[in-house]
Structures are given as structure tokens and as C-alpha cells.
């Protein structure tokens, strides 16, 4: 090889753009089939939630009492035990419930509730938890000790029980507010959201604690790095160091942690709706549909199985995507796939 050819190859190597961490992570994420399947399912669910009015054949609250508990003919082959009780009608794809509401339409609209919780829950957790944990970890010392003891106290109380007590308090306090008061305005907002406002508050008050601890640990390990010391040496402010140097380098583990926590938020909402502390009827929630169907599960199992299946598929999809993101954003795996 001539000297000119070697020089040309060297220049080509120098001018070749190196693959960034995010490009490498995206490449490995795409190669993870389970994560891709999970992401596609989540995308389809969000499209279903957005276009629920177009997809659902009936309004979710429409009752036709003469059609109560009707099932299509094909369902008898899947659930043969229904034959002595079933009233056959091909009007409803998955059957009708005890007041003649279309199950398929309610499952489609129930997607909005679960996916809204899957979006709002992590958002609240990230805003509160990252802010709290960053302050605690960056400044350290006595402030860090006090802030973490507060988190420890909150951790000592069972999270789900705390949410149940909060929901019971909210439901009783805002049940019959006087017009013109603050409680009346809040209750009206909750009514417009179908009873989801208090669910967001309950999840938001408990979801940030784990994120705060994780953020604190990441900031503690990052603030001692050489490039942080160099930034301090040239006079960079605390805000600049935090937002320009620390947060961009710890956002990967935080996003992964919240993605893996989303099934927990969905489960919490479903459980609250199951016990009657979730969304307000007739707003459909998979948890409330499972609760209603559980009362007739021996005679009409379709009323429980199909919303439970929708809930399970959604949780599996977020778990698959979360596992894929964790593998893709783990710097120890960089360049191994």
C-alpha cells in the first residue's frame, strides 16, 4: 500500500463520525425482538385510545336492557359452559354486559384510562423524584440526610394502603361540595376527567419516592467525576452543571426505571377501580369491568376474561419494552451486540 493510500485511509477514519450512545442504544433496541413487539403493541394501544370514537361501534355508556348478557354464536365454542344461559346475538363482537353495554366498545374506551395513567404516572414521578433526588444528591451533607429521612418515613407506610386511604378521603370530602367553593371546582374537574384526577394525585404522592432515591444515587456517583470537577474549575454554576453535565448522563437509567414502573401504575389504577375507588361510572376501566364480570364469571366468563386479557397484554408490552430499554441503555453492554 502506498503512502498516499495509507494517508487517505487515515483521513477517512478520522472523518468518520463515531456512533453516539443513543444511536448505539437504538440499534440494540431494534435488534431486541421482544422490545420491538412490546413497542408496536403500545403504539397500537395508543392509537386505539386516540381513535376510540372511530373504532368502538357503540358509545361506552349506551345501555340496551333487552340485550343484557347477550353473546355472539362463536363464543359458545370457546366457552361451552355458557350454553344453558346464553342469549345469542351477533350484534356485539365480544358480547354485552349486565345492562346491555357493548364489551368491546368499553374495552376500547378503557384503553384511555390505563394509558393515561401510564403517561401521567411516570411524568409526575420524574418531575418530583428527579428534582428532589437531584437536590439531595448534589448538595449532600445535612440537607441530603434530612431529605432522605423524609423519604424513609414515607417508605415506611405501605404505598397501596396509603393510596386507598387518600382515595377514600378524597371521595368523601368532595362528594357533595357547595357551589362556588374550591372543593366544588376540584370535584367538577374530577368529574370532567371521569374520576381520574384523584387517581393521579394518589399515584403522584407515592410514585416519586423510588425515583428520588435512584436519582440521588446517580447524582452522588456522577458529581465526583473528573469532567464535573473540570466544569467547577472553569466557573460553571450549579444549575449549569446539573442540567448540562449531570442530568444528560443519568437520564438513561431513570427512563428505564420509569418504563419498568409503568405496569405498577396501571395495576394500581385497575385495583382502585376494582374495589370501587377508581374512575366514576359509567367511565369504563378494565379494573371496574373485571370487578363487574367477576360476579358472573361462572355463567358469563367473557365479561371478565376479555378485559383481564387486555390488561395483561398491556402490562406485558410495557415490561418487554422496559427490559429492552434497560439492555439497550446499559453502557456495560455497549458494543457487545
N, C-alpha and C positions, 0 to 999 in steps of 0.2 A: 504494500500500500504506500503510495507516495505521500510526501509531507503535506501537499495541498489537500489530499483526500482525508488525511487524519485531522487536519485543521477544520475542514468542512464538517466532519462528524462531531468534532468537539463543539463547534459553534451550534450545531443542531441540538446537541444535548443541553447546552446552556440556555438556548432559547425555548426549549420545550417546557411548556407550563406544567408544573407539578400538580398532581391531583390533590385537591383540598380534602380536609377531613370530612366535610359534608358530602362532597362528591363520592368519596370512598364509601361513606356510610350508606348513601343512596344506592350505590352499586351493589353492596352486600345485602341491603334490604330487598331489592328487586329479585335477587337470587334466592331469597327465602320464600319458598312456595306457600308455606302456611301463613306467613305475614301478608303476602300478596292476596291470598284468598280472604283473609280477615279484612284487609283494606277494601277489597271490592265489595264485600258484604256490607261493611259500614257505609260505603258510598251509596250503595243501593238503598240502604235503610234511610239515609238522609234524604235521598231523592223521593222516597216513598213518603217521608214526613212532610216534605215541602209541597208535594203534589197530591196530598191525601184527598183533597177535594175532587181531583180528577180521577184518582184510582178507585176510591171507595164507591160502590154502586149505590149506597144509601147514606143519608145523614146518620151519624153515630147515635143520635138521641131519638130517632124515629121509632115509635112503638106501634106494632100491629098485633094486638092481643090475640086475634084469631090464628096467628102464625106462631104462637109461643111453642118453643121446644121442637120446631119442625127441623127435619134434617133431609139432605139430598139422598137419593137412592143409593149412590155409590158408597155412602158412609156405612151402610148396613153390612157391606162386605168387609170393611175394616173393623167395625165394632158389631159383631153379630149379636151380642147380648142386648142390643138396643131394639131388636125386632119386636118384642112384645109391647114396647111402649111407644115406638117411634111413629110420628106422623110425617109421611113422606111429602116432600115438596122440593122441587129443583129450583125454586125461586132464590134460595140462599146457597152460596158456594160452600160454606162451612157450617151451615145451619143457623138457627135463631136461638136466642136465649129465652129466659123465663117470661119476658114481657114482649117477645117478638121482635127484638132488635137484631140486626144482621151481625153475626160474629165476625165475619171477615172485615166489614167496614169498621167495627170497633177496634179490631187488632191493628188495622192500618192507622187509624187515628191515635191509638195508644202508642205508636212509634214516636209521635211528637213528644209525649210526656217523658219517655225513657231517654230519648236522645237529647232533649233539652236539659235534663238532669246531667247527662253525660258531658254536656258542654259547659253548663254553668258551674257545676260542682268543681271541676278542675280549675276553672278560671278564678273562682273565689279562693280556692286553696293556694293557687300560685301567687295571687296578689297579696294575700295576707301572710302566707307562710314564707314566701321569698323575702318580703320586706322585713318581717320580724326576724327571721333567721339571719339575714344579711347584716342587720344592725347588731345583733347579738354576737355573731362570729367575728365581724370586722373590728369592733371596738373592744371586745373582750373584757377581761377584768371583772370588776364588781358588777357592772351593768350586765355582762353576759351571765354571771351567776344568778342575779335576780330574775332576769328574763327566762332563763331555763328552769328555775324553780317554779315559776308560774306555769310553764308548760307541763312540768312534772305533776303539779296539783291537778291540772285539767286532765292529764292522762290517767290519774288515779280513779276517776269516775268513768264507769262504763259508757262508751260513746253512744251505743244504740239506746240504752236506757235514758241517757240524757236527752237525746232527740225525741224520744217518746214523751218524756215529761214536758219538753218545750212545746211539742205539737199539742198536747192536751191543754197546756196553759194558753197557747195562742187561740185554740179553738173555743175555749170557754170565755176568754177575755173579749174576743172580737165577735162573739156570736150575735149579740143584739146591741150594737153601739148606737148612740144618739146621733142623729144627723147634724152635720156641721162640726163634729169633733175630729180630732186626729185619728182616733181609733176607727171612726166611720170611714175616713179616707183610706186608711190602710185596708180595712175589710173590703171596700169597693175594689181596690187594686187587686186584692187576692181573688175576689170573685171574677174579675176580668181575666185573670190568669188561670182560672179553673181550679183554684186552691193550691197552686204551686208556689206562691210567694213564701208561705211559711215553711214549705219543704226546703226551699233554697236557703232560708235563714237558718233552719236547723242543721242542714248539712254544712253550711258555711261556718257556723260556730264551732264545729268539731273537726272538719276535714283538714284544717291548716296545721294542726299540731305536728303531724308526721313530716309534712313538708318543711316546717320551720326547723326541725331537728336535722333533717337531711341537708338543708341549705346551710345551716350553721357549720356542720361538719365539713362540707365542701369549701366554705369560705375560710375556715380555720386552716385547712391544708393548703389553700391557694395563696393566702396572704403572705406566706413566708417564702414564696418562690422568688428566684433571682430577678425576674422581669418586674415583679411588683416593687422590689427594693430599688430597682433602677428607676422606675416611674416616680417613686417618692424622692429619689435623689435629684431629679430634674425639676422638682417642684410641682408635680401633679397633685391636684386636690383629691380629697377623699371621694367625692362624688365621681370624678373622672376615673379614678382607679376602680371604683366599684362597677360603674356602668360600661367602661371601655375595656377593662382588663380582666376583672374577676367574673362578672356575670356571663359574658360570652363563652368563657371556658368551663362553666359549670352547668350551662343550660341543658346539655345533653342528658346527664343523669336525672335532672329534675323533670324533663319532659317524659322520660321513660317511666319514672316513678308515678307520675300522674296518669299516664296511659294505663299502667297496670292497676291503678286505683279506681279507674272508671267503673269496672264491674261491681265494685263495692258500693259506689254511689247509686247505681241502678238497682242493686239488691235492696239498699236502704229504702229507696222510694217505693219499690214493689212491696216490701214488707209493711211499710206505713199504710199503703193503700189496702193491703190485705187485711189489716186489723182495723181499718176504718178511719185512720188518721192522715190519709193521703189526700188525693185530689177530691174535689167536690163532685158528687153525682150531678148530672149524668156524664161528666167528662170521663172518657174511657182511660183506664190504666190497666196494664197487664196484671198488676197485683190485685186490683179490685175484681177483675174478670176471673182470675183464678179463685179468689175467695167466693164469688158468687157460684162459680161452676163446681167448687168443692162440695157444695150442699147437695148436688145431684150427680155426683161423679159415678155412682153405680148405674144409674139409668141413662144419663146423657154425658158420657166421658168427654165428648168433643168440646164441651163448654169449658173444660179445664185444660185438656191436653194441648189444644192449639195455642192459646195464649202463653202457656208454660213453654211450649216449643219455641215460640217467638222470643221469649225472654232468654232461653238457653242459647239460642243461635246468636243473639246479640252479645251476650257475655262471652261466648267462645270467640267471636270475631275480635272483640277488644283484647282478649287475652292473647290471641295469636299475633295481633299487631303489636301489642306491648312487648311480647317476647322477641319479636323480630327487631323492633327498635332497640331493645337492650343489647342484642347481639351486634347490631349494626353500629351502634354508637359507642361500644366498648373499645377504648383505644388499645387494649391489650390484644384485640383480635385484628387490628389494622394490618392489612396486607397478608392475612392468613387464608383468605378465601378468594 
